[in-house]
Amino acid sequence: MGFNEISAGVPAEQRALLSKRNFSIRPLSTTGHLSTWRVLILTWLPIVTYAFTLLLCSAANFRYNNGSLVALLYYAGLALALLVPLVAAGLIVAGILSTRSHSRVRVSAAVYWSWWPVWRLVLCLLAAVVGSHLGNTIWTEQLLPYTRLGRLQAYSNINPRITAGQRLQDAGVVAFNASSGVDRTRAGCLKNGATYCVAPIVLGDDAVKAMGLGTLHGTQDLFMAGVDCCDCPGEFRCGDWNVPMPLGGLRVFDAARHSFYTLAAEDWAATLKTGVGHPIFFEWTADPMAQFEGLGRKGRQNRVLALLAGVGVLVVATLALNAILVLLLRVGWAKPLETPVAPPGLGQAMRSHFMPHMHYHHQRNADELSGLLSAGGDPKYLIL
């Protein structure tokens, strides 16, 4: 059956519209069928926002050396990344309000045209929050300690009996001599929410322990430390305390923990009637150099995994949102009918740049209506 046969009895203006395909049903044929290019268009900005925040916040050496510059780049980059989706969402809201001021706005049309602008803004905001959180976590837990330790000295064969804390102020990675040990039975502690534990690093033989701390410089400066790994008072069980290997440690840099460890060490010294000179605290590790290198390796691996996982999640989220939009179209809660009219002047000029698809649809409908009116047709047939 041809067009001429099915159009018999149809009014002339409707037949003209059908023959010229001059109606607004075309967007329904492609809505819900995202091509690879369409997925890239919808996700590239959230992906760039996520990658930017993640990589900048976890940029080890660059962030360590340029804290103020990193902060400036972070806020400037976020402002640029969020400008496009924020303006697009604002134009949708302004267009709906402008349309309501002089005509009726269909809820289904408002849902359809606001779907991707609003969700793109939401995805960008979520990408910025999650990227910043993961980047800061990787930086704080792995890359910052690795960078700090790498800028300090590594010492080996340290004898705690003759080495004072003042001589190790530039120490980062330390391996003690074979005779060194930790006096775990005479630990110090401080409770402040968590339990902060310290234990003196001494010579490991029983004779020296029986005589006391046995340091030649008269004070105890070197301690192993940890959080929630001892009774208060009680035995010290922090780090690699149960690993039968030579004693080693990574220096503690966290300012908050260091202050609590210092208070615990001072309380410990007062109890034993001894002194604390220049206390240095270490996390007990059997192989300090391997632990140090592992911090950098784990930080880099976590950054790559977070980047790949984030990109995958954003793509999947875009496809899921498109599936929901398809469902809304099928039940009639979303329809690509009339577009919200942007405010005149700057609003319409901005829409052509920030929302080209919607601008094209609006212009095409306006051209159809103009052509129909000039031909003497009835505009009620324009929207099917």
C-alpha positions in Angstrom: 0.0 0.0 0.0 1.5 3.3 -1.1 1.3 6.8 0.4 -1.4 7.9 -2.1 -3.6 5.0 -1.0 -3.4 5.6 2.7 -3.8 9.3 2.4 -7.2 9.1 0.7 -9.7 11.2 2.5 -7.0 13.1 4.5 -7.3 16.9 4.4 -5.0 18.7 2.0 -2.9 20.4 4.7 -2.4 17.1 6.6 -1.4 15.3 3.4 1.1 18.1 2.7 2.6 17.7 6.1 2.9 13.9 5.8 4.4 14.1 2.3 7.0 16.6 3.4 7.7 14.8 6.7 7.1 18.2 8.3 6.3 17.0 11.8 8.1 16.7 15.2 8.1 13.0 15.8 11.7 12.3 14.5 13.4 12.6 17.9 11.4 9.6 19.2 13.1 7.3 16.7 16.6 7.9 18.2 15.8 8.6 21.8 17.1 5.7 24.0 19.5 4.4 21.4 22.9 5.9 22.4 25.6 5.5 19.9 29.2 5.4 20.9 29.6 9.0 19.9 26.5 10.0 21.9 27.9 8.2 25.0 31.2 10.1 24.6 29.4 13.4 24.3 27.4 12.8 27.5 30.3 11.4 29.6 33.4 13.2 28.5 32.9 16.2 30.8 32.2 14.1 34.0 35.2 11.8 33.1 37.5 14.8 32.6 36.2 16.3 35.9 36.8 13.0 37.7 40.3 12.5 36.2 41.3 16.1 36.9 40.4 16.0 40.6 41.8 12.5 41.2 45.1 13.1 39.5 45.7 16.6 40.8 44.9 15.6 44.4 47.2 12.6 44.2 50.1 14.3 42.3 52.9 13.3 44.7 55.9 15.5 44.1 54.0 18.3 42.4 51.5 18.7 45.2 54.2 18.4 47.9 56.3 21.2 46.3 53.4 23.4 45.1 50.6 23.3 47.7 49.3 26.8 46.9 49.4 26.3 43.1 47.6 23.0 43.4 44.8 24.6 45.4 44.5 27.4 42.7 44.5 24.9 39.9 41.9 22.8 41.7 39.3 25.5 42.2 39.9 27.1 38.8 39.6 23.7 37.0 36.4 22.8 38.9 34.9 26.2 38.0 35.6 25.6 34.3 34.5 22.0 34.4 31.2 22.8 36.0 30.5 26.0 34.0 28.9 24.2 31.0 26.6 21.8 32.8 25.6 24.5 35.3 24.7 27.0 32.6 22.8 24.3 30.6 20.8 23.3 33.7 20.1 27.0 34.5 18.9 27.6 30.9 16.5 24.7 31.2 15.0 26.1 34.4 14.9 29.6 33.0 13.3 28.3 29.8 10.6 26.5 31.7 9.8 29.5 33.8 9.8 31.8 30.8 7.4 29.4 28.9 5.1 29.2 31.9 4.8 33.0 32.0 2.9 33.1 28.6 1.8 29.5 27.8 1.3 26.0 29.2 4.4 23.8 29.9 3.8 20.0 29.5 5.4 18.1 32.3 6.4 15.3 30.0 8.3 17.8 27.7 10.0 19.4 30.7 11.1 16.0 31.9 12.5 15.1 28.5 14.4 18.3 27.8 15.8 18.7 31.3 16.8 15.0 31.7 20.3 15.1 30.3 21.3 18.7 31.3 20.3 18.1 34.9 21.9 14.6 35.1 25.1 15.8 33.4 25.4 18.4 36.1 24.8 15.8 38.8 27.4 13.5 37.3 30.0 16.2 37.1 29.3 17.1 40.8 29.6 13.5 41.9 32.7 13.0 39.8 34.3 16.0 41.4 33.4 14.9 45.0 34.5 11.2 44.5 37.6 12.1 42.5 38.7 14.6 45.2 38.0 12.1 48.0 39.9 9.2 46.4 42.8 11.5 45.4 43.1 12.9 48.9 42.9 9.4 50.4 45.6 8.0 48.2 47.7 11.1 48.8 47.4 11.0 52.6 47.7 7.3 53.1 50.4 6.4 50.6 52.0 9.1 48.4 52.5 11.8 51.1 54.3 9.4 53.5 56.3 8.0 50.5 57.3 11.5 49.4 58.3 12.7 52.8 60.3 9.5 53.6 62.0 9.8 50.2 63.3 13.3 51.1 64.8 12.2 54.4 67.8 10.0 55.1 67.8 6.2 55.4 70.0 4.8 58.2 71.1 1.2 58.9 72.8 -0.5 61.8 71.6 2.0 64.3 72.6 1.3 67.9 69.9 2.8 70.2 72.3 2.7 73.2 74.7 5.3 71.8 72.5 7.1 69.2 70.5 10.1 70.5 67.4 11.4 68.8 69.1 14.6 68.0 71.4 12.8 65.6 68.4 11.2 63.8 66.3 14.3 63.2 66.6 13.8 59.4 65.9 10.0 59.6 63.0 8.6 57.5 63.8 4.9 57.0 65.8 3.3 59.8 67.2 -0.2 60.3 68.6 -1.0 63.8 71.5 -3.3 64.6 71.0 -7.0 65.3 71.2 -6.4 69.1 68.3 -3.9 69.2 64.9 -4.7 70.4 61.7 -3.1 71.8 60.9 -3.3 75.5 57.3 -4.3 74.9 56.6 -5.0 78.6 57.3 -1.4 79.7 55.1 0.5 77.2 53.6 3.9 77.6 50.2 4.9 76.5 47.7 7.7 76.3 43.9 7.5 75.9 42.2 10.2 73.9 39.4 8.4 72.1 41.9 6.0 70.6 44.8 4.5 72.6 48.2 5.9 71.6 51.0 3.4 72.4 54.7 3.9 72.6 57.5 1.5 73.6 61.3 2.2 74.0 63.8 0.9 71.5 66.7 -0.6 73.5 69.4 -3.2 73.2 67.8 -6.5 73.1 69.7 -8.6 75.6 68.2 -9.3 79.0 71.2 -8.0 81.0 70.8 -4.5 79.6 67.1 -4.5 80.2 67.7 -5.6 83.8 70.0 -2.6 84.3 67.4 -0.2 82.9 67.3 1.5 79.5 71.1 1.5 79.1 71.5 4.6 76.9 74.8 6.4 77.2 73.3 9.8 76.5 71.0 9.7 79.6 67.6 10.0 77.9 65.3 7.7 75.9 64.6 9.2 72.5 63.7 6.3 70.1 60.3 4.7 70.3 58.1 2.4 68.4 54.5 3.7 68.2 51.1 2.7 67.1 47.3 3.2 67.7 45.0 0.8 69.5 47.6 -1.9 69.8 48.3 -2.1 73.5 46.5 -2.3 76.8 46.8 0.8 78.8 48.8 -0.1 80.7 49.9 -3.3 79.1 52.0 -5.1 76.5 52.9 -3.3 73.3 51.7 -5.2 70.2 52.0 -2.7 67.3 53.3 -3.2 63.7 55.5 -6.2 63.0 56.0 -7.1 66.7 55.6 -10.8 66.1 57.8 -11.0 62.9 61.1 -12.7 63.7 63.3 -10.3 61.6 65.8 -7.5 62.4 64.2 -4.4 63.9 63.3 -1.6 61.5 60.9 1.4 61.3 59.4 4.1 59.2 59.2 7.5 60.9 55.8 8.9 62.0 54.9 12.2 60.3 51.3 12.7 61.2 51.2 15.8 63.4 48.2 14.9 65.5 49.5 11.4 66.2 53.0 12.7 66.9 51.7 15.1 69.6 49.8 12.3 71.3 52.8 10.0 71.1 54.9 12.7 72.7 52.5 13.0 75.6 52.5 9.2 76.0 56.3 9.2 76.0 56.6 12.0 78.6 54.1 10.2 80.9 56.1 7.0 80.4 59.3 8.8 81.3 57.8 10.3 84.4 56.6 6.9 85.6 60.1 5.3 85.2 61.8 8.4 86.5 63.9 8.9 83.4 64.1 11.6 80.7 63.0 12.1 77.1 65.2 14.4 75.0 64.3 14.6 71.3 61.7 11.8 70.9 61.4 10.2 67.5 58.6 7.7 66.8 58.6 4.9 64.3 56.1 2.4 62.9 57.6 -1.1 63.6 58.3 -2.9 60.3 60.6 -5.9 59.7 61.7 -4.7 56.3 61.6 -0.8 56.3 63.0 -0.3 52.8 60.5 -2.7 51.2 57.7 -1.0 53.2 58.9 2.4 52.0 59.0 1.3 48.3 55.6 -0.4 48.7 54.0 2.9 49.7 54.9 4.5 46.4 54.0 1.4 44.4 50.6 0.9 46.1 49.8 4.6 45.7 50.5 4.6 42.0 48.5 1.3 41.5 45.5 2.6 43.5 45.5 5.8 41.4 45.4 3.9 38.1 42.7 1.5 39.4 40.6 4.4 40.7 40.9 6.2 37.4 39.8 3.1 35.3 37.0 2.2 37.7 35.7 5.8 37.8 35.5 6.0 34.0 33.7 2.7 33.8 31.2 3.7 36.5 30.4 7.0 34.7 29.8 5.2 31.4 27.6 2.6 33.0 25.7 5.3 34.9 25.1 7.1 31.5 23.7 4.0 30.0 21.5 3.3 33.0 20.1 6.9 32.9 19.4 6.4 29.2 17.5 3.2 30.0 15.4 5.0 32.5 14.7 7.8 30.0 13.5 5.1 27.5 11.2 3.7 30.1 9.8 7.2 30.8 9.2 7.7 27.1 7.4 4.4 26.8 5.0 5.1 29.7 4.5 8.7 28.4 6.1 10.5 31.3 8.7 12.1 29.0 8.0 13.3 25.5 10.2 15.3 23.0 7.5 17.8 22.2 7.7 21.6 22.5 11.0 22.9 23.8 11.1 25.4 26.7 11.6 28.9 25.3 14.8 30.5 26.4 14.7 34.1 27.7 15.2 36.5 24.8 18.6 38.0 24.0 21.4 36.4 25.9 19.4 33.4 27.0 18.7 32.3 23.4 22.3 33.0 22.3 23.7 30.9 25.2 21.3 28.1 24.4 22.7 27.7 20.9 26.2 27.2 22.4 25.4 25.2 25.6 22.4 23.2 24.4 22.8 22.8 20.6 20.5 19.8 20.3 17.6 21.5 22.0 18.3 24.7 20.1 18.2 22.8 16.8 14.9 21.2 17.7 13.4 24.5 18.7 14.5 26.2 15.4 13.3 23.3 13.3 9.8 23.5 14.9 9.8 27.3 14.5 10.7 26.9 10.8 7.9 24.3 10.3 5.4 26.5 12.0 6.4 29.5 9.9 6.2 27.4 6.7 2.8 26.0 7.7 1.4 29.4 8.5 2.7 31.0 5.3 1.0 28.2 3.4 -2.3 28.9 5.2 -2.2 25.7 7.2 -3.5 25.0 10.7 -0.7 24.9 13.4 -2.7 22.5 15.5 -1.3 19.7 13.2 2.3 20.5 13.9 2.7 18.4 17.1 1.6 14.8 16.8 
